[in-house]
Amino acid sequence: MFADIPGQARAKAYMTGALARGAGHAYLLAGPEGLGKRRFALELGAHLVAACGGCGGCDECDRLARGVHPDLTVIEREGEFIRIEQIAELIADLSLKPFSATHRVWIVIAPERLNIEAANTFLKSLEEPPADVHFILVSDAPERVLATIVSRCQTVEFQPVADDDLAAFLVTREGLDGQRAALLSRLAQGSLERALRLAGDDRGAQHRQRYLRLSAGIVLHDRDAERSFVDEVGNAEAAAAGEVESDIARRRAELERIVPDDRERVFHARRLEALQRREQARVSRLAALDALDHLSSFLRDVWAVGLGAPGAVSNRDRLAELEHAAVARPDIYARLLDCVGRTRKDLSLNVDRRLALQAMFARFQEVWERA
């Protein structure tokens, strides 16, 4: 169990012990973004729902993997918040018995995004759930979750994954060679999800290479490189959203084939529509954040080279470009990194990403002008 999630030894030990004693009714998986909490929640949900305990090879596990099991539901924000209508639907379903399992599981992604009305309504269900119901909350910002909700949950803390653990995972699970795995694990900065995206990009789209080339121009005041960077982000977002659309279309076709009951098919079709909206918004946001992370890594590396510390460089495969670009005072790169950090926070909200990036580069120009 949890074999496909590197690191997190304490979280795994805690949950394994809890399941052996008898699962609690509510857990809060808490820690920074990208550590595998969502994967962990889905695997835990599968263990609770599937009669086999989540073997991964039976028909029930296959339905769970495809996201069409009626006894496991994922709730995520639609727009900026998780709305009261979503929680009302949850409450309406609570009184129903499991469709095919002995337990029902609701996974709530980003409970800090529950609006006030939804949070207070959800709290009532969390306080006295039916015996066969389990809630798994997944939060990147547990300090922003309503305190009374946190108090009703058993909190499981997640930590950044060690570089060695990430590298070993990329070698054994993704088939990378050791040198490449070591490079990408450093760039991932403890994030499993980022490491996986880097590995996929390394094999296919190679956005990282293009972003780093553009970053080399950006730090030398090339306005064309800034515009190309914004366009590249837009292309990456569109490609990521298109992949989601193709995946959902495949799932719809499969749903028509394997679910004969009209009512159940409509139920799952609605869930797929909501999933498509959420996933397209999520992958588009991640594509933009990844672009900023590449730019940040280049700026940090240029800063390190400028300080005479090439051993601290993360993008070691781009050392020649870094040395060529390191022409400004080190404090300039610190200010540019502050601009990127502000923009990263903006992109976590419901803002126009293209305008946010253009505003970031306008702030870059202010930094250069004041230098």
Secondary structure, 3 states (H helix, E strand, C coil): CCCCCCCCHHHHHHHHHHHHHCCCCEEEEECCCCCCHHHHHHHHHHHHHCCCCCCCCCHHHHHHHHCCCCCEEEECCCCCCECHHHHHHHHHHHCCCCCCCCCEEEEEECHHHECHHHHHHHHHHHHCCCCCEEEEEEECCHHHCCHHHHHCCEEEECCCCCHHHHHHHHHHHHCCCHHHHHHHHHHHCCCHHHHHHHHHHHHCCCHHHHHHHHHHHHCCCCHHHHHHHHHHHHHHHHHHHHHHHHHHHHHHHHHHHHCCCHHHHHHHHHHHHHHHHHHHHHHHHHHHHHHHHHHHHHHHHHHHHHCCCHHHCCCHHHHHHHHHHCCCCHHHHHHHHHHHHHHHHHHCCCCCHHHHHHHHHHHHHHHHHHC
